[in-house]
Amino acid sequence: MSLSPVRRLAASRGVRFGAQMIFVLLFGLVIVAGLVGTSIAAKSFATVGTWMIWWIGVIFLILCFGKVWCYVCPWNALAEWTKHGALWGVRLDAPGEAAWPRRWRNLGPAIAFFLLFVWLELGVGLTMDPLFTAVAAVLLLTLTVVSALVYRRAPFCRYACPVGRISGLYALFAPVELRARDRRVCRRCRSKDCLTGNQRGYGCPTGQYPGTMDRNTYCILCLECVKTCPRDNLALNLRPFGADLVKAFRARGDEAYLALVLLSLVIFHAVTMVPPWFQLVDLLEFVTGWGYTGAFSLLMAVMLAVPLLAHRLATGIGWRLARERGVPRRRLFVTYAYAMIPLALFFHLAHNTMHLAMEFAKVVPVLSDPLGMGWNLFGTAGWIPPASLLPLSTVHGLQELLLGLGIAASAGVLAVCSRRLYPPAQAVRAAAPMLVVLGGYLAFGWWLFSLPMAMRMLL
């Protein structure tokens, strides 16, 4: 289904500028609140706006609209405006002519940043410190701007941004795509303005060529290609959920490892908020004498390793059961990793559902007093949010439903991937161990979501 009216509106330079400006101003408020406002996390817009609103809501946005966050991203907006020296018009004489280092042309930087982010968030207390949150946001902005000024295009978005790369994998499941209407038109085009730019717009900042692009992973929905295409050959479409995951594509090792790391850390994030986690940390601190940070780091490493090892073991057994040596074991490992993306997405959604129910309303009093200085701009500063927007039984039911949907979607993608590699009988044998692993994730997730979850920011 074509979204032509939406595409025309979204492709307007003024519309995108306005959407970006809204989030730039909100980003500025986060910085100000973190630097000069209260240090109480539950009363600061820096922490409430970032961790209770943005980080919870963005995952739901990705499910529905794909890479829409990249369309409005304030870091990328400020980098683009700085690089091009223009807020509105098109200037093609921008700086940044160096090539991004070849050894970093993979998702290794994004994986490293994601691991660091989770360690800072959960191990050091990033989400509980408004000043720390503001500093981290400024550092991320600095990396985005500096890389844009030094290198061609937007390499930080393409290779290193943890938010962009996570959303890139999740967007493979999303129902929105930007694609060429007719690839034959792209092949006949000599100017390739979508890559090089023209007076109407810039070349693709992540180097995507619409004539061959068949997945959402690296498109950031900037819609510059829509502006520059002289033949109006770009379309914004609705398509079935998971469409990118069930089509033939070239599996990549770095994407596979990011998918598995993402699954590991999404589960880890939920684990760190239930009573058995606190008991385990206390026990490890007592036994080792390392203190919280040391005990946390060890347990994070273990939690990261378990899904990776389970995946390697299951694909190794499946490879042997298939008895088809024409398919390398590594190819099975990499291909089946994509089947974990729906599970990671829906586990993330299930976890965020509890946050949404128990914490989302806390933004109401903070909006009236974003710096925690006793203001009452909208008359809501004294409002006491309810303990939960929904009964906990309803929340748990929604979590179980979302996890079940994720398992079902992953099993479906796994079946498609397996049939692509093997004849039917061998495909079943090769996938069987991974189906056992998915059953384990289902049982563990339902147990985990049945436990009380401790919120980090309490009023």
N, C-alpha and C positions, 0 to 999 in steps of 0.2 A: 504494500500500500504506500503510495507516494504522499509525502508531506510537503507538497510544493508551496502552499501559502506560508507554512511555518518556516520553511527554508528561506523564502524570500525575505521574510521579516527578520529572521535571525542573522541572515547574511548582510543586513544593513550595517554599515560601519557605525552609524550613530546608535543603533540598538545595542550592539555589543559594547560600545564604549560606555553607554549608560549602565548596563548590567555589571561591567567590570568596575565602574566607579563606585557603585553601591558597595561592592565587596572590598574595594580598596579602603573606603571610609570605615567599614566595619573592622578591617584589618588594622587600620590606624588606631581605632578605639581600643582594640586588644593591646596594642603596644603601649598606648598612654595609660590604660588601666593597670598594666603590669608594671610599668616603670614608676608611676607616681601615685597609684591608687592603693587601696587596702591590701594587706598581705594575707587576709583571710580568704581562702580559696572559694568558699561557697558564697561570698559576697562580692567577688571581683568578676567583671565582664571578661577579663583575660582568660580565666580558667573556666567559668561557666559558659561563656560564648564559644570557646574553642572546644572544650571536651564534652560538655553536656549537649550542645546544640550542633555545632559543625561536625565533629567526628562521629556523632551518632547518626545525624541526618544524612550525611554524604553517602553512606552505604545504601540507604534506601533510594536516594536519588540515582545512584549508579544502576541499581536493579531496574528502575523504570526508564531512565533516560540515557544510560551509557556514560559517555565522557562529558556530560554537561558541566561537571565541575571545572574541567579544563577550559571550557568556554568562558567562564567568569573568573578564573583563578587570579587573585590579586598579585601573587608573586610574578606570574607570567606577564600580567598587564604592565606592572611597573618595569619589568625587564624590557618588554617591547617598546614602551614609551621612551625609556632611556636610550635604548639601542638606536631607534629610528629618529629620535629627537622630535617626535610629533605625537600629539594625542589623537589627532583626527585624520589628517591627510596621509598620503603615501609618499615616503621618501626612500628611494632604493639605494641611496649612497651611504648606507649604515656601516658602522665599524664591525670588526669581527671577521677577519679573513683567515685565521688559523684553522687548521683541521683538528678536529677532536682526536686525541691520541688513539691509535689503532687498538692498543691493548685494553682500552676502556670502552670499546664499542660493543658492549654487551650489557647485561643487567646486573653484573657484579657490583657496580657502585650503588644501584638501587637496593640490592639485597643487604649490603653493608650498612647503608643509611637506615634501612628498616630495622635491622637488628639493634643498631645503636639507639634508635628512637624508642623501641620497646624497652630496652634496658634502662634508659633514662626515665621513661614514663613510669615503669613499675618498680624498678630497683632503686632509683634515686629520688623519685617523687615529683617528676615533671608536672603531672596533672594537679598536684597539690600546692604548687608554688606559682603565683601570678607573675613574679619577676622572672623566674626560670622560664615560664611559658613565653613571655615577651621576648626574652633574649634568644630562645630557640627559634622563634618566628623571624626575628631580625637576621639571624645567621642563615636561615633557609633562604630568605629574600636576598641576602648578599651573595650566596652561591649562585642563585638564579641569574641575578643581574650581571655579576662578574663573568660568568661563563658565556652569557649572551654577548657581552662586549668583546670578549677575547676571541671566541670561536664563531664559526659560521653557523647560521640557523639558531636553534635552541637546544643545544646538546644536553643541558641539564634535564629538560623535560623528556627528552628521548631516552636517556640512559640512566639518570641518577635520581630523579624525583621519586621518593617512595610512594607518595600519594598518587602520582600519575601512573606509575607502573602497577601498583595494586589495582587501581581503577581500570587500567588497561587489560588486566587479566579478567577482572569481574565483568568488564564490558563485552567480553566474548559471549556472555550469557544474555546481555541486554537486548531489548526488542527494537532498538533504534540503530540505524547504520547510515553512513554517508558513502555512496558508491557512484561509480561512473554509470550513466544510463546505458551506454553502448561502448564497449571496449574497442570496437572497430574504429569509432570516431577518434578515440585516443591514439590508436596506432597510426592513423592518417595525419594526426596533428604534428607539424614540424617544430613549432615554436616551444611547445611544452611550458607554456606560461604558468601552469599550476606548480611547476618546480622552480622556475626562474623568477617569476613575478612580472608584473607590467604596471602601467600607470593606474590600474584599477585595484591592485592589491599586491601582496608579498608572495614569494614562493613558499611552499609548505615548510613550516619551521622544523618539522621532524623528518623531512626528506621522503615523504610518502608520495608515490606516483599513483594517481587514481586509476590509471590504465591497467595496473596489476594488483592494486590493493584489494584484498578480499577478506580482511579481518579488522576488527576495531582496535587492536592492541595499541598501535602507535599513533593513530589519528587523535588529535586533541580537539577536534570539532571547532577549530578557529574559523572555518569556512572561507579561508583566503582563496582556496581553489575554486569555490563557487563564484567569487568575485572576479578572478583572473581568467577563468575559462572562456575563450572567445566563442565557443559553440554551445554554451549553456548545457553541458553534458553531465553535470553533477546532480544527484538526487538524494534527498534525505528520505529514508524509507522506514516504515514499520515492517518488522519481520518476526517470525516465531522466536520465542525465548530459546536461547542456546544454539541459535543457527550457526554461529561461527565454530562451535565445538563439534558439530556433527558433519562438517564438510571436510573434504580432503585438504590438508595443508601440510607444510613442512614443519615438523616438530623440532623445537630448538632446545638444547640442553639448558641454557640459562633461564629460559621461560619455565622449563620443567622444575628446576630447583627453586625458582621464585614461588611457583605454585605450592610446592611442598613446604617451603619455609613459611609461606603465608598461612597454610592450613595449621602448621605446628603452632605458630604464634597466636592465631585466633583462638585455638583451644587453650593455649597457655594463659591467655588473658582472662578467660573465664575461670580457669582453675585457681588463679591467684586471688579470687574474690569469694571463695567458699571456706567454711571452717576447717576441713582437713588440710588445706594449704597452710594455714597459720600454725596448726599443730606440727606439721612437718618441718616448717622453717624453724620453729622453736626447738624442736628435737635436734635438727642439724646444727643449729647454733650452739646448743649445749654440748653435743658430741665433738664438734670440731673446734669450737672457740673462735670461729672466724668472724662473728658478727653478722648482722642482717645482710649487708651487701655481698659478702662472700658466699653465704648460704644461698641467697637469691640467685647469684650468678651461676652457681653449680647446678641448682635445680632448673634454671632456665636452659642451660646447656643440655641437661638430660631430657627435658621436655621437647627441645628442638630436635634431639637425636632420635627419639622414639618413633615418630611418624616417618622420618627418613629411612630408618632401619627397617621398619615394618614394610614400607613400600619396596625397598630393595629386596627384602626376603621374599615378599609375595610375588614380585615380578620374576625373581630368580627361579622360584618353584614353578611358576606358570610357564616360564621359558622351557624348563625341563619337561613339564607335562605335555607341552605342545609338540615336542619332538620334531621341530622344524628348525634346523640350524641355518636356514637361509635368512632368518630374521635374527639379527644380532641381539644379544641380551640387553645391551645399552638402549637399543631402539625401543624395546618393550618398556624399559624403565622410563624413558623420556615420554613416549606416547601415552602411557597410562597415567602419567602425572597430570595431564590435561583433564582427565576424568575427575580429579580431585577439586577442580576449580568450583563447580556448583556446590559441593559439600562445604568448602571454605566460605563461599558467599553466604549460604543459608545458615551455617553455624554462626557466622558474623551477625547476620540479621537476627537470629534467635537470641544471641547474647545482647545485642543492642535493644531488643524489645523490652528487656527488663530495665535497662537504663532509661529507655524512653518513658516507660510507665512510672518509674520511681524518681526520675531526676529532671525530666524535660520541663515540668511546671516551675522549677526553681528559677528559671530565667525571668519570670514575671516580676518579682520584686527587684531583681538585679537591673532590669531595664530602667527602672525609675532611679536607681542609684548605682550606675555602672562602675564608679570608682570607689564605692564604699565610703563616701564622705558625708553621709547623712542627708543626701538629696532625696527629693520625692517628685521627680519630673512628671510622672503620669499618675500619681496618686496610688501606686501599688507597692510602695516600698515596705509597708507594714503588713502586706498580705502573707499569710502563712500557707505555703503549698500543702496539698494533701500528701499523705505518706505514699500513695500510689494512685495513678489516674485510673487504673483498672484493678479489679480484685486479683489477688495473686494467683488464684486458681485459674483465672482466665489467661493471665500472662503465661503461666506454666503450660497451659493447653496450646497457646499460640507458639511457644518455643518448641514443643514437641512436634507440632504440625510443620513448622518451618524446617526443623531438622529432618523429619521424614521426607519432605519434598526435596531437600538437598541430597539425601541418600538416593532417592528414586532417580533424580536427575543425573547424579554421578554414575549410577548403575547403567542408565540408558546411554550416556556418553561412552562408558567403558565398553559396552556391547558393540557400539558402532566402531570404536577404535580397534577393538579386537577383530571384528569381521573384516576390517580394512587390511589387517596384517595376515590373517590366516583363513583357510577354508572353514566352514561352519563347525565341524566337530572339533578341530584344533582350537578354534576361537573360544569355544566354551571351556576347554581344558585350560587354556592360557589365562583366561579371565577369572576362573574359579577361585584361586587364592585371594585375588583382590576383592572379590565379592565377600569373602570371609572377613577381610579387613574392614570393609564398609559396614558389615554387621557389627563388628566390634566398636566402630565409631558411633553407630546408632545406639548401642547399649550404653556406652560410656557417656554419650551426650545426654540421653534421657536421665541417667543417674545424676549427672552433674547439674542439670537444670532442675532437678527435684530438690536440691539443697538450697538453703537460704543464701542469698548473695549479699555481701557487705558492700554498701555504697562508699565511695572514697570521700565524697564531699557531703557532709551532713550539716544542715542548718541548725 
